[in-house]
Amino acid sequence: MSNDYNIKVLNKETTLQILLEDHNSLIRFGDGELDLIRGASIPYQDYQPELAGSLKELLLEGSNRRLLVGLSDVFEKLDRYNDYCRNFYQNSS
């Protein structure tokens, strides 16, 4: 998977330290949120262009002093994932 957006995923310890020290909020982007951004409905949320646009905007803005954007480490390595998951992320870009 290419990393065209200079995405860096911090480890759990560093993330927790930042949250506790700076009192940031955390927004987590999982597979479902990424599906919504790509235009697909998920089992508990129908696709809505406005929601997808807002999620995409938050994701592209990235973390700041008040908000950390939580992502899986799929932007750096996929070797620990099963074939289904690797295929999902390799074909999502």
PDB file of N, CA, C and O in Angstrom, chain B, residues numbered from 101:
ATOM      1  N   MET B 101       0.846  -1.170   0.000  1.00  0.00           N
ATOM      2  CA  MET B 101       0.000   0.000   0.000  1.00  0.00           C
ATOM      3  C   MET B 101       0.890   1.232   0.000  1.00  0.00           C
ATOM      4  O   MET B 101       1.821   1.328   0.800  1.00  0.00           O
ATOM      5  N   SER B 102       0.616   2.153  -0.872  1.00  0.00           N
ATOM      6  CA  SER B 102       1.420   3.372  -0.911  1.00  0.00           C
ATOM      7  C   SER B 102       1.019   4.286   0.241  1.00  0.00           C
ATOM      8  O   SER B 102      -0.097   4.221   0.756  1.00  0.00           O
ATOM      9  N   ASN B 103       1.939   5.118   0.618  1.00  0.00           N
ATOM     10  CA  ASN B 103       1.694   6.057   1.701  1.00  0.00           C
ATOM     11  C   ASN B 103       1.818   7.475   1.140  1.00  0.00           C
ATOM     12  O   ASN B 103       2.717   8.223   1.525  1.00  0.00           O
ATOM     13  N   ASP B 104       0.919   7.838   0.237  1.00  0.00           N
ATOM     14  CA  ASP B 104       0.950   9.120  -0.452  1.00  0.00           C
ATOM     15  C   ASP B 104       0.669  10.305   0.467  1.00  0.00           C
ATOM     16  O   ASP B 104       0.942  11.445   0.094  1.00  0.00           O
ATOM     17  N   TYR B 105       0.135  10.062   1.646  1.00  0.00           N
ATOM     18  CA  TYR B 105      -0.269  11.148   2.525  1.00  0.00           C
ATOM     19  C   TYR B 105       0.629  11.301   3.748  1.00  0.00           C
ATOM     20  O   TYR B 105       0.253  11.983   4.701  1.00  0.00           O
ATOM     21  N   ASN B 106       1.801  10.685   3.741  1.00  0.00           N
ATOM     22  CA  ASN B 106       2.753  10.801   4.839  1.00  0.00           C
ATOM     23  C   ASN B 106       2.102  10.420   6.171  1.00  0.00           C
ATOM     24  O   ASN B 106       2.225  11.144   7.160  1.00  0.00           O
ATOM     25  N   ILE B 107       1.422   9.300   6.187  1.00  0.00           N
ATOM     26  CA  ILE B 107       0.730   8.827   7.384  1.00  0.00           C
ATOM     27  C   ILE B 107       1.727   8.092   8.270  1.00  0.00           C
ATOM     28  O   ILE B 107       2.467   7.222   7.810  1.00  0.00           O
ATOM     29  N   LYS B 108       1.731   8.459   9.551  1.00  0.00           N
ATOM     30  CA  LYS B 108       2.583   7.795  10.526  1.00  0.00           C
ATOM     31  C   LYS B 108       1.699   7.348  11.674  1.00  0.00           C
ATOM     32  O   LYS B 108       1.040   8.167  12.314  1.00  0.00           O
ATOM     33  N   VAL B 109       1.685   6.057  11.934  1.00  0.00           N
ATOM     34  CA  VAL B 109       0.870   5.502  13.008  1.00  0.00           C
ATOM     35  C   VAL B 109       1.761   5.291  14.225  1.00  0.00           C
ATOM     36  O   VAL B 109       2.761   4.577  14.159  1.00  0.00           O
ATOM     37  N   LEU B 110       1.389   5.915  15.330  1.00  0.00           N
ATOM     38  CA  LEU B 110       2.152   5.782  16.562  1.00  0.00           C
ATOM     39  C   LEU B 110       1.797   4.479  17.263  1.00  0.00           C
ATOM     40  O   LEU B 110       0.714   3.934  17.049  1.00  0.00           O
ATOM     41  N   ASN B 111       2.692   3.979  18.092  1.00  0.00           N
ATOM     42  CA  ASN B 111       2.369   2.773  18.858  1.00  0.00           C
ATOM     43  C   ASN B 111       1.399   3.132  19.984  1.00  0.00           C
ATOM     44  O   ASN B 111       1.172   4.307  20.272  1.00  0.00           O
ATOM     45  N   LYS B 112       0.836   2.113  20.609  1.00  0.00           N
ATOM     46  CA  LYS B 112      -0.183   2.323  21.640  1.00  0.00           C
ATOM     47  C   LYS B 112       0.343   3.138  22.817  1.00  0.00           C
ATOM     48  O   LYS B 112      -0.354   4.017  23.324  1.00  0.00           O
ATOM     49  N   GLU B 113       1.550   2.856  23.247  1.00  0.00           N
ATOM     50  CA  GLU B 113       2.112   3.537  24.408  1.00  0.00           C
ATOM     51  C   GLU B 113       2.277   5.038  24.160  1.00  0.00           C
ATOM     52  O   GLU B 113       1.924   5.856  25.009  1.00  0.00           O
ATOM     53  N   THR B 114       2.812   5.388  23.002  1.00  0.00           N
ATOM     54  CA  THR B 114       3.004   6.794  22.660  1.00  0.00           C
ATOM     55  C   THR B 114       1.664   7.507  22.527  1.00  0.00           C
ATOM     56  O   THR B 114       1.510   8.637  22.988  1.00  0.00           O
ATOM     57  N   THR B 115       0.708   6.853  21.904  1.00  0.00           N
ATOM     58  CA  THR B 115      -0.624   7.440  21.745  1.00  0.00           C
ATOM     59  C   THR B 115      -1.254   7.704  23.098  1.00  0.00           C
ATOM     60  O   THR B 115      -1.786   8.788  23.336  1.00  0.00           O
ATOM     61  N   LEU B 116      -1.200   6.726  23.983  1.00  0.00           N
ATOM     62  CA  LEU B 116      -1.778   6.891  25.313  1.00  0.00           C
ATOM     63  C   LEU B 116      -1.083   8.009  26.085  1.00  0.00           C
ATOM     64  O   LEU B 116      -1.738   8.783  26.782  1.00  0.00           O
ATOM     65  N   GLN B 117       0.220   8.093  25.965  1.00  0.00           N
ATOM     66  CA  GLN B 117       0.973   9.149  26.640  1.00  0.00           C
ATOM     67  C   GLN B 117       0.524  10.532  26.165  1.00  0.00           C
ATOM     68  O   GLN B 117       0.326  11.436  26.977  1.00  0.00           O
ATOM     69  N   ILE B 118       0.366  10.694  24.859  1.00  0.00           N
ATOM     70  CA  ILE B 118      -0.089  11.977  24.301  1.00  0.00           C
ATOM     71  C   ILE B 118      -1.497  12.306  24.801  1.00  0.00           C
ATOM     72  O   ILE B 118      -1.768  13.440  25.196  1.00  0.00           O
ATOM     73  N   LEU B 119      -2.388  11.320  24.783  1.00  0.00           N
ATOM     74  CA  LEU B 119      -3.762  11.550  25.233  1.00  0.00           C
ATOM     75  C   LEU B 119      -3.804  11.979  26.699  1.00  0.00           C
ATOM     76  O   LEU B 119      -4.546  12.892  27.060  1.00  0.00           O
ATOM     77  N   LEU B 120      -3.014  11.326  27.533  1.00  0.00           N
ATOM     78  CA  LEU B 120      -3.017  11.645  28.962  1.00  0.00           C
ATOM     79  C   LEU B 120      -2.342  12.969  29.272  1.00  0.00           C
ATOM     80  O   LEU B 120      -2.827  13.728  30.111  1.00  0.00           O
ATOM     81  N   GLU B 121      -1.232  13.258  28.609  1.00  0.00           N
ATOM     82  CA  GLU B 121      -0.491  14.484  28.897  1.00  0.00           C
ATOM     83  C   GLU B 121      -1.160  15.729  28.318  1.00  0.00           C
ATOM     84  O   GLU B 121      -1.203  16.774  28.969  1.00  0.00           O
ATOM     85  N   ASP B 122      -1.674  15.619  27.110  1.00  0.00           N
ATOM     86  CA  ASP B 122      -2.226  16.794  26.423  1.00  0.00           C
ATOM     87  C   ASP B 122      -3.742  16.883  26.498  1.00  0.00           C
ATOM     88  O   ASP B 122      -4.326  17.871  26.053  1.00  0.00           O
ATOM     89  N   HIS B 123      -4.390  15.862  27.057  1.00  0.00           N
ATOM     90  CA  HIS B 123      -5.849  15.824  27.182  1.00  0.00           C
ATOM     91  C   HIS B 123      -6.537  15.950  25.824  1.00  0.00           C
ATOM     92  O   HIS B 123      -7.563  16.617  25.692  1.00  0.00           O
ATOM     93  N   ASN B 124      -5.956  15.300  24.824  1.00  0.00           N
ATOM     94  CA  ASN B 124      -6.533  15.305  23.480  1.00  0.00           C
ATOM     95  C   ASN B 124      -7.773  14.416  23.434  1.00  0.00           C
ATOM     96  O   ASN B 124      -7.994  13.580  24.310  1.00  0.00           O
ATOM     97  N   SER B 125      -8.556  14.615  22.411  1.00  0.00           N
ATOM     98  CA  SER B 125      -9.625  13.683  22.066  1.00  0.00           C
ATOM     99  C   SER B 125      -9.082  12.759  20.990  1.00  0.00           C
ATOM    100  O   SER B 125      -8.101  13.083  20.320  1.00  0.00           O
ATOM    101  N   LEU B 126      -9.720  11.611  20.828  1.00  0.00           N
ATOM    102  CA  LEU B 126      -9.297  10.629  19.836  1.00  0.00           C
ATOM    103  C   LEU B 126     -10.485  10.268  18.962  1.00  0.00           C
ATOM    104  O   LEU B 126     -11.565   9.953  19.463  1.00  0.00           O
ATOM    105  N   ILE B 127     -10.279  10.314  17.654  1.00  0.00           N
ATOM    106  CA  ILE B 127     -11.289   9.827  16.718  1.00  0.00           C
ATOM    107  C   ILE B 127     -10.687   8.622  16.013  1.00  0.00           C
ATOM    108  O   ILE B 127      -9.611   8.711  15.421  1.00  0.00           O
ATOM    109  N   ARG B 128     -11.382   7.502  16.080  1.00  0.00           N
ATOM    110  CA  ARG B 128     -10.879   6.243  15.529  1.00  0.00           C
ATOM    111  C   ARG B 128     -11.495   5.979  14.164  1.00  0.00           C
ATOM    112  O   ARG B 128     -12.715   5.991  14.001  1.00  0.00           O
ATOM    113  N   PHE B 129     -10.630   5.743  13.191  1.00  0.00           N
ATOM    114  CA  PHE B 129     -11.077   5.361  11.856  1.00  0.00           C
ATOM    115  C   PHE B 129     -10.762   3.891  11.660  1.00  0.00           C
ATOM    116  O   PHE B 129      -9.600   3.500  11.551  1.00  0.00           O
ATOM    117  N   GLY B 130     -11.808   3.082  11.616  1.00  0.00           N
ATOM    118  CA  GLY B 130     -11.661   1.657  11.355  1.00  0.00           C
ATOM    119  C   GLY B 130     -12.093   1.327   9.940  1.00  0.00           C
ATOM    120  O   GLY B 130     -12.289   2.217   9.112  1.00  0.00           O
ATOM    121  N   ASP B 131     -12.238   0.045   9.674  1.00  0.00           N
ATOM    122  CA  ASP B 131     -12.646  -0.403   8.342  1.00  0.00           C
ATOM    123  C   ASP B 131     -13.976   0.202   7.912  1.00  0.00           C
ATOM    124  O   ASP B 131     -14.141   0.578   6.752  1.00  0.00           O
ATOM    125  N   GLY B 132     -14.926   0.297   8.843  1.00  0.00           N
ATOM    126  CA  GLY B 132     -16.246   0.827   8.511  1.00  0.00           C
ATOM    127  C   GLY B 132     -16.203   2.275   8.062  1.00  0.00           C
ATOM    128  O   GLY B 132     -16.833   2.652   7.074  1.00  0.00           O
ATOM    129  N   GLU B 133     -15.452   3.082   8.798  1.00  0.00           N
ATOM    130  CA  GLU B 133     -15.342   4.497   8.436  1.00  0.00           C
ATOM    131  C   GLU B 133     -14.650   4.660   7.087  1.00  0.00           C
ATOM    132  O   GLU B 133     -15.028   5.514   6.285  1.00  0.00           O
ATOM    133  N   LEU B 134     -13.639   3.838   6.844  1.00  0.00           N
ATOM    134  CA  LEU B 134     -12.954   3.900   5.547  1.00  0.00           C
ATOM    135  C   LEU B 134     -13.882   3.454   4.420  1.00  0.00           C
ATOM    136  O   LEU B 134     -13.835   4.018   3.327  1.00  0.00           O
ATOM    137  N   ASP B 135     -14.725   2.449   4.669  1.00  0.00           N
ATOM    138  CA  ASP B 135     -15.722   2.037   3.667  1.00  0.00           C
ATOM    139  C   ASP B 135     -16.691   3.177   3.365  1.00  0.00           C
ATOM    140  O   ASP B 135     -17.009   3.425   2.202  1.00  0.00           O
ATOM    141  N   LEU B 136     -17.160   3.868   4.397  1.00  0.00           N
ATOM    142  CA  LEU B 136     -18.079   4.992   4.179  1.00  0.00           C
ATOM    143  C   LEU B 136     -17.423   6.076   3.332  1.00  0.00           C
ATOM    144  O   LEU B 136     -18.054   6.628   2.431  1.00  0.00           O
ATOM    145  N   ILE B 137     -16.168   6.382   3.614  1.00  0.00           N
ATOM    146  CA  ILE B 137     -15.456   7.385   2.822  1.00  0.00           C
ATOM    147  C   ILE B 137     -15.369   6.944   1.366  1.00  0.00           C
ATOM    148  O   ILE B 137     -15.459   7.775   0.462  1.00  0.00           O
ATOM    149  N   ARG B 138     -15.192   5.640   1.130  1.00  0.00           N
ATOM    150  CA  ARG B 138     -15.089   5.120  -0.240  1.00  0.00           C
ATOM    151  C   ARG B 138     -16.434   5.017  -0.944  1.00  0.00           C
ATOM    152  O   ARG B 138     -16.488   4.695  -2.131  1.00  0.00           O
ATOM    153  N   GLY B 139     -17.530   5.287  -0.221  1.00  0.00           N
ATOM    154  CA  GLY B 139     -18.841   5.285  -0.865  1.00  0.00           C
ATOM    155  C   GLY B 139     -19.675   4.045  -0.637  1.00  0.00           C
ATOM    156  O   GLY B 139     -20.664   3.839  -1.340  1.00  0.00           O
ATOM    157  N   ALA B 140     -19.306   3.209   0.326  1.00  0.00           N
ATOM    158  CA  ALA B 140     -20.042   1.975   0.592  1.00  0.00           C
ATOM    159  C   ALA B 140     -20.805   2.083   1.909  1.00  0.00           C
ATOM    160  O   ALA B 140     -20.342   2.715   2.858  1.00  0.00           O
ATOM    161  N   SER B 141     -21.973   1.460   1.952  1.00  0.00           N
ATOM    162  CA  SER B 141     -22.703   1.345   3.209  1.00  0.00           C
ATOM    163  C   SER B 141     -22.052   0.249   4.046  1.00  0.00           C
ATOM    164  O   SER B 141     -21.379  -0.637   3.518  1.00  0.00           O
ATOM    165  N   ILE B 142     -22.261   0.322   5.347  1.00  0.00           N
ATOM    166  CA  ILE B 142     -21.795  -0.721   6.256  1.00  0.00           C
ATOM    167  C   ILE B 142     -23.005  -1.232   7.024  1.00  0.00           C
ATOM    168  O   ILE B 142     -24.050  -0.584   6.988  1.00  0.00           O
ATOM    169  N   PRO B 143     -22.913  -2.367   7.719  1.00  0.00           N
ATOM    170  CA  PRO B 143     -24.110  -2.964   8.329  1.00  0.00           C
ATOM    171  C   PRO B 143     -24.913  -2.021   9.226  1.00  0.00           C
ATOM    172  O   PRO B 143     -26.137  -2.140   9.279  1.00  0.00           O
ATOM    173  N   TYR B 144     -24.287  -1.119   9.910  1.00  0.00           N
ATOM    174  CA  TYR B 144     -25.001  -0.264  10.862  1.00  0.00           C
ATOM    175  C   TYR B 144     -25.089   1.194  10.423  1.00  0.00           C
ATOM    176  O   TYR B 144     -25.528   2.043  11.198  1.00  0.00           O
ATOM    177  N   GLN B 145     -24.679   1.499   9.192  1.00  0.00           N
ATOM    178  CA  GLN B 145     -24.732   2.886   8.709  1.00  0.00           C
ATOM    179  C   GLN B 145     -24.849   2.892   7.199  1.00  0.00           C
ATOM    180  O   GLN B 145     -23.967   2.389   6.503  1.00  0.00           O
ATOM    181  N   ASP B 146     -25.938   3.459   6.682  1.00  0.00           N
ATOM    182  CA  ASP B 146     -26.074   3.626   5.237  1.00  0.00           C
ATOM    183  C   ASP B 146     -25.118   4.712   4.773  1.00  0.00           C
ATOM    184  O   ASP B 146     -24.857   5.679   5.489  1.00  0.00           O
ATOM    185  N   TYR B 147     -24.606   4.540   3.570  1.00  0.00           N
ATOM    186  CA  TYR B 147     -23.739   5.555   2.981  1.00  0.00           C
ATOM    187  C   TYR B 147     -24.516   6.859   2.827  1.00  0.00           C
ATOM    188  O   TYR B 147     -25.631   6.872   2.307  1.00  0.00           O
ATOM    189  N   GLN B 148     -23.920   7.938   3.278  1.00  0.00           N
ATOM    190  CA  GLN B 148     -24.470   9.279   3.105  1.00  0.00           C
ATOM    191  C   GLN B 148     -23.328  10.177   2.658  1.00  0.00           C
ATOM    192  O   GLN B 148     -22.318  10.273   3.356  1.00  0.00           O
ATOM    193  N   PRO B 149     -23.460  10.835   1.518  1.00  0.00           N
ATOM    194  CA  PRO B 149     -22.373  11.667   1.001  1.00  0.00           C
ATOM    195  C   PRO B 149     -21.881  12.721   1.985  1.00  0.00           C
ATOM    196  O   PRO B 149     -20.681  12.982   2.066  1.00  0.00           O
ATOM    197  N   GLU B 150     -22.800  13.327   2.734  1.00  0.00           N
ATOM    198  CA  GLU B 150     -22.393  14.366   3.684  1.00  0.00           C
ATOM    199  C   GLU B 150     -21.519  13.793   4.791  1.00  0.00           C
ATOM    200  O   GLU B 150     -20.503  14.383   5.159  1.00  0.00           O
ATOM    201  N   LEU B 151     -21.926  12.625   5.328  1.00  0.00           N
ATOM    202  CA  LEU B 151     -21.140  11.974   6.372  1.00  0.00           C
ATOM    203  C   LEU B 151     -19.780  11.552   5.832  1.00  0.00           C
ATOM    204  O   LEU B 151     -18.756  11.761   6.483  1.00  0.00           O
ATOM    205  N   ALA B 152     -19.771  10.960   4.647  1.00  0.00           N
ATOM    206  CA  ALA B 152     -18.510  10.535   4.034  1.00  0.00           C
ATOM    207  C   ALA B 152     -17.580  11.720   3.836  1.00  0.00           C
ATOM    208  O   ALA B 152     -16.377  11.610   4.072  1.00  0.00           O
ATOM    209  N   GLY B 153     -18.126  12.850   3.405  1.00  0.00           N
ATOM    210  CA  GLY B 153     -17.315  14.045   3.209  1.00  0.00           C
ATOM    211  C   GLY B 153     -16.733  14.562   4.517  1.00  0.00           C
ATOM    212  O   GLY B 153     -15.571  14.965   4.570  1.00  0.00           O
ATOM    213  N   SER B 154     -17.543  14.549   5.570  1.00  0.00           N
ATOM    214  CA  SER B 154     -17.051  15.006   6.876  1.00  0.00           C
ATOM    215  C   SER B 154     -15.957  14.088   7.405  1.00  0.00           C
ATOM    216  O   SER B 154     -14.951  14.559   7.936  1.00  0.00           O
ATOM    217  N   LEU B 155     -16.153  12.771   7.260  1.00  0.00           N
ATOM    218  CA  LEU B 155     -15.131  11.824   7.707  1.00  0.00           C
ATOM    219  C   LEU B 155     -13.836  12.006   6.921  1.00  0.00           C
ATOM    220  O   LEU B 155     -12.744  11.994   7.489  1.00  0.00           O
ATOM    221  N   LYS B 156     -13.972  12.173   5.619  1.00  0.00           N
ATOM    222  CA  LYS B 156     -12.786  12.361   4.778  1.00  0.00           C
ATOM    223  C   LYS B 156     -12.041  13.630   5.165  1.00  0.00           C
ATOM    224  O   LYS B 156     -10.812  13.643   5.224  1.00  0.00           O
ATOM    225  N   GLU B 157     -12.783  14.687   5.427  1.00  0.00           N
ATOM    226  CA  GLU B 157     -12.166  15.951   5.819  1.00  0.00           C
ATOM    227  C   GLU B 157     -11.389  15.796   7.132  1.00  0.00           C
ATOM    228  O   GLU B 157     -10.259  16.272   7.244  1.00  0.00           O
ATOM    229  N   LEU B 158     -11.990  15.137   8.113  1.00  0.00           N
ATOM    230  CA  LEU B 158     -11.303  14.894   9.386  1.00  0.00           C
ATOM    231  C   LEU B 158     -10.044  14.054   9.183  1.00  0.00           C
ATOM    232  O   LEU B 158      -8.999  14.332   9.770  1.00  0.00           O
ATOM    233  N   LEU B 159     -10.156  13.038   8.357  1.00  0.00           N
ATOM    234  CA  LEU B 159      -9.021  12.157   8.107  1.00  0.00           C
ATOM    235  C   LEU B 159      -7.878  12.895   7.426  1.00  0.00           C
ATOM    236  O   LEU B 159      -6.718  12.732   7.804  1.00  0.00           O
ATOM    237  N   LEU B 160      -8.201  13.706   6.421  1.00  0.00           N
ATOM    238  CA  LEU B 160      -7.162  14.420   5.683  1.00  0.00           C
ATOM    239  C   LEU B 160      -6.556  15.574   6.477  1.00  0.00           C
ATOM    240  O   LEU B 160      -5.398  15.932   6.259  1.00  0.00           O
ATOM    241  N   GLU B 161      -7.327  16.160   7.397  1.00  0.00           N
ATOM    242  CA  GLU B 161      -6.774  17.202   8.263  1.00  0.00           C
ATOM    243  C   GLU B 161      -5.707  16.624   9.176  1.00  0.00           C
ATOM    244  O   GLU B 161      -4.720  17.291   9.486  1.00  0.00           O
ATOM    245  N   GLY B 162      -5.904  15.397   9.601  1.00  0.00           N
ATOM    246  CA  GLY B 162      -4.935  14.751  10.474  1.00  0.00           C
ATOM    247  C   GLY B 162      -5.016  15.241  11.899  1.00  0.00           C
ATOM    248  O   GLY B 162      -5.886  16.035  12.257  1.00  0.00           O
ATOM    249  N   SER B 163      -4.102  14.760  12.696  1.00  0.00           N
ATOM    250  CA  SER B 163      -4.058  15.104  14.116  1.00  0.00           C
ATOM    251  C   SER B 163      -3.652  16.556  14.299  1.00  0.00           C
ATOM    252  O   SER B 163      -2.962  17.142  13.465  1.00  0.00           O
ATOM    253  N   ASN B 164      -4.095  17.112  15.406  1.00  0.00           N
ATOM    254  CA  ASN B 164      -3.696  18.461  15.770  1.00  0.00           C
ATOM    255  C   ASN B 164      -3.566  18.544  17.288  1.00  0.00           C
ATOM    256  O   ASN B 164      -3.550  17.513  17.961  1.00  0.00           O
ATOM    257  N   ARG B 165      -3.475  19.735  17.827  1.00  0.00           N
ATOM    258  CA  ARG B 165      -3.253  19.891  19.280  1.00  0.00           C
ATOM    259  C   ARG B 165      -4.404  19.368  20.122  1.00  0.00           C
ATOM    260  O   ARG B 165      -4.197  19.014  21.283  1.00  0.00           O
ATOM    261  N   ARG B 166      -5.598  19.311  19.577  1.00  0.00           N
ATOM    262  CA  ARG B 166      -6.765  18.876  20.348  1.00  0.00           C
ATOM    263  C   ARG B 166      -7.271  17.496  19.970  1.00  0.00           C
ATOM    264  O   ARG B 166      -8.003  16.876  20.742  1.00  0.00           O
ATOM    265  N   LEU B 167      -6.898  17.010  18.805  1.00  0.00           N
ATOM    266  CA  LEU B 167      -7.500  15.785  18.285  1.00  0.00           C
ATOM    267  C   LEU B 167      -6.441  14.872  17.682  1.00  0.00           C
ATOM    268  O   LEU B 167      -5.628  15.296  16.861  1.00  0.00           O
ATOM    269  N   LEU B 168      -6.464  13.609  18.104  1.00  0.00           N
ATOM    270  CA  LEU B 168      -5.631  12.596  17.462  1.00  0.00           C
ATOM    271  C   LEU B 168      -6.512  11.753  16.555  1.00  0.00           C
ATOM    272  O   LEU B 168      -7.616  11.369  16.940  1.00  0.00           O
ATOM    273  N   VAL B 169      -6.034  11.468  15.370  1.00  0.00           N
ATOM    274  CA  VAL B 169      -6.736  10.601  14.442  1.00  0.00           C
ATOM    275  C   VAL B 169      -6.155   9.204  14.605  1.00  0.00           C
ATOM    276  O   VAL B 169      -4.965   8.992  14.375  1.00  0.00           O
ATOM    277  N   GLY B 170      -6.994   8.255  15.000  1.00  0.00           N
ATOM    278  CA  GLY B 170      -6.549   6.893  15.237  1.00  0.00           C
ATOM    279  C   GLY B 170      -6.761   6.014  14.015  1.00  0.00           C
ATOM    280  O   GLY B 170      -7.877   5.879  13.512  1.00  0.00           O
ATOM    281  N   LEU B 171      -5.681   5.424  13.550  1.00  0.00           N
ATOM    282  CA  LEU B 171      -5.710   4.519  12.396  1.00  0.00           C
ATOM    283  C   LEU B 171      -4.958   3.243  12.718  1.00  0.00           C
ATOM    284  O   LEU B 171      -4.102   3.220  13.602  1.00  0.00           O
ATOM    285  N   SER B 172      -5.279   2.196  12.003  1.00  0.00           N
ATOM    286  CA  SER B 172      -4.531   0.952  12.113  1.00  0.00           C
ATOM    287  C   SER B 172      -3.162   1.138  11.469  1.00  0.00           C
ATOM    288  O   SER B 172      -2.940   2.111  10.748  1.00  0.00           O
ATOM    289  N   ASP B 173      -2.261   0.224  11.721  1.00  0.00           N
ATOM    290  CA  ASP B 173      -0.905   0.329  11.168  1.00  0.00           C
ATOM    291  C   ASP B 173      -0.785  -0.206   9.743  1.00  0.00           C
ATOM    292  O   ASP B 173       0.315  -0.551   9.311  1.00  0.00           O
ATOM    293  N   VAL B 174      -1.868  -0.280   9.022  1.00  0.00           N
ATOM    294  CA  VAL B 174      -1.850  -0.849   7.671  1.00  0.00           C
ATOM    295  C   VAL B 174      -1.104   0.012   6.659  1.00  0.00           C
ATOM    296  O   VAL B 174      -0.855  -0.435   5.540  1.00  0.00           O
ATOM    297  N   PHE B 175      -0.747   1.226   7.028  1.00  0.00           N
ATOM    298  CA  PHE B 175      -0.043   2.103   6.102  1.00  0.00           C
ATOM    299  C   PHE B 175       1.456   1.833   6.090  1.00  0.00           C
ATOM    300  O   PHE B 175       2.168   2.319   5.212  1.00  0.00           O
ATOM    301  N   GLU B 176       1.933   1.063   7.055  1.00  0.00           N
ATOM    302  CA  GLU B 176       3.354   0.775   7.143  1.00  0.00           C
ATOM    303  C   GLU B 176       3.679  -0.688   6.911  1.00  0.00           C
ATOM    304  O   GLU B 176       4.724  -1.002   6.343  1.00  0.00           O
ATOM    305  N   LYS B 177       2.800  -1.593   7.339  1.00  0.00           N
ATOM    306  CA  LYS B 177       3.076  -3.019   7.173  1.00  0.00           C
ATOM    307  C   LYS B 177       1.785  -3.817   7.231  1.00  0.00           C
ATOM    308  O   LYS B 177       0.879  -3.523   8.010  1.00  0.00           O
ATOM    309  N   LEU B 178       1.729  -4.827   6.390  1.00  0.00           N
ATOM    310  CA  LEU B 178       0.540  -5.674   6.335  1.00  0.00           C
ATOM    311  C   LEU B 178       0.847  -7.123   6.696  1.00  0.00           C
ATOM    312  O   LEU B 178      -0.057  -7.959   6.689  1.00  0.00           O
ATOM    313  N   ASP B 179       2.089  -7.434   7.007  1.00  0.00           N
ATOM    314  CA  ASP B 179       2.485  -8.828   7.189  1.00  0.00           C
ATOM    315  C   ASP B 179       1.791  -9.530   8.350  1.00  0.00           C
ATOM    316  O   ASP B 179       1.694 -10.757   8.334  1.00  0.00           O
ATOM    317  N   ARG B 180       1.310  -8.814   9.345  1.00  0.00           N
ATOM    318  CA  ARG B 180       0.661  -9.476  10.477  1.00  0.00           C
ATOM    319  C   ARG B 180      -0.823  -9.765  10.242  1.00  0.00           C
ATOM    320  O   ARG B 180      -1.479 -10.373  11.089  1.00  0.00           O
ATOM    321  N   TYR B 181      -1.351  -9.333   9.101  1.00  0.00           N
ATOM    322  CA  TYR B 181      -2.768  -9.504   8.797  1.00  0.00           C
ATOM    323  C   TYR B 181      -3.020 -10.724   7.925  1.00  0.00           C
ATOM    324  O   TYR B 181      -2.131 -11.186   7.211  1.00  0.00           O
ATOM    325  N   ASN B 182      -4.262 -11.246   7.993  1.00  0.00           N
ATOM    326  CA  ASN B 182      -4.620 -12.387   7.148  1.00  0.00           C
ATOM    327  C   ASN B 182      -4.840 -11.924   5.704  1.00  0.00           C
ATOM    328  O   ASN B 182      -4.853 -10.726   5.420  1.00  0.00           O
ATOM    329  N   ASP B 183      -5.012 -12.889   4.802  1.00  0.00           N
ATOM    330  CA  ASP B 183      -5.139 -12.579   3.371  1.00  0.00           C
ATOM    331  C   ASP B 183      -6.308 -11.647   3.081  1.00  0.00           C
ATOM    332  O   ASP B 183      -6.180 -10.730   2.270  1.00  0.00           O
ATOM    333  N   TYR B 184      -7.442 -11.868   3.731  1.00  0.00           N
ATOM    334  CA  TYR B 184      -8.616 -11.030   3.489  1.00  0.00           C
ATOM    335  C   TYR B 184      -8.316  -9.571   3.835  1.00  0.00           C
ATOM    336  O   TYR B 184      -8.621  -8.666   3.059  1.00  0.00           O
ATOM    337  N   CYS B 185      -7.724  -9.357   4.989  1.00  0.00           N
ATOM    338  CA  CYS B 185      -7.423  -7.995   5.436  1.00  0.00           C
ATOM    339  C   CYS B 185      -6.355  -7.345   4.547  1.00  0.00           C
ATOM    340  O   CYS B 185      -6.483  -6.178   4.177  1.00  0.00           O
ATOM    341  N   ARG B 186      -5.323  -8.085   4.212  1.00  0.00           N
ATOM    342  CA  ARG B 186      -4.282  -7.538   3.329  1.00  0.00           C
ATOM    343  C   ARG B 186      -4.885  -7.125   2.000  1.00  0.00           C
ATOM    344  O   ARG B 186      -4.574  -6.053   1.481  1.00  0.00           O
ATOM    345  N   ASN B 187      -5.744  -7.965   1.447  1.00  0.00           N
ATOM    346  CA  ASN B 187      -6.384  -7.666   0.166  1.00  0.00           C
ATOM    347  C   ASN B 187      -7.257  -6.419   0.272  1.00  0.00           C
ATOM    348  O   ASN B 187      -7.261  -5.588  -0.637  1.00  0.00           O
ATOM    349  N   PHE B 188      -7.995  -6.280   1.372  1.00  0.00           N
ATOM    350  CA  PHE B 188      -8.853  -5.104   1.582  1.00  0.00           C
ATOM    351  C   PHE B 188      -8.026  -3.827   1.512  1.00  0.00           C
ATOM    352  O   PHE B 188      -8.391  -2.889   0.803  1.00  0.00           O
ATOM    353  N   TYR B 189      -6.919  -3.784   2.238  1.00  0.00           N
ATOM    354  CA  TYR B 189      -6.128  -2.560   2.300  1.00  0.00           C
ATOM    355  C   TYR B 189      -5.280  -2.348   1.053  1.00  0.00           C
ATOM    356  O   TYR B 189      -5.061  -1.203   0.659  1.00  0.00           O
ATOM    357  N   GLN B 190      -4.806  -3.395   0.432  1.00  0.00           N
ATOM    358  CA  GLN B 190      -4.023  -3.226  -0.787  1.00  0.00           C
ATOM    359  C   GLN B 190      -4.887  -2.718  -1.919  1.00  0.00           C
ATOM    360  O   GLN B 190      -4.395  -2.006  -2.795  1.00  0.00           O
ATOM    361  N   ASN B 191      -6.165  -3.065  -1.924  1.00  0.00           N
ATOM    362  CA  ASN B 191      -7.064  -2.641  -3.000  1.00  0.00           C
ATOM    363  C   ASN B 191      -7.864  -1.396  -2.648  1.00  0.00           C
ATOM    364  O   ASN B 191      -8.725  -0.977  -3.422  1.00  0.00           O
ATOM    365  N   SER B 192      -7.591  -0.797  -1.488  1.00  0.00           N
ATOM    366  CA  SER B 192      -8.328   0.400  -1.063  1.00  0.00           C
ATOM    367  C   SER B 192      -7.701   1.679  -1.537  1.00  0.00           C
ATOM    368  O   SER B 192      -8.329   2.736  -1.479  1.00  0.00           O
ATOM    369  N   SER B 193      -6.471   1.609  -2.005  1.00  0.00           N
ATOM    370  CA  SER B 193      -5.790   2.853  -2.372  1.00  0.00           C
ATOM    371  C   SER B 193      -6.114   3.285  -3.765  1.00  0.00           C
ATOM    372  O   SER B 193      -5.618   4.315  -4.223  1.00  0.00           O
TER     373      SER B 193
END
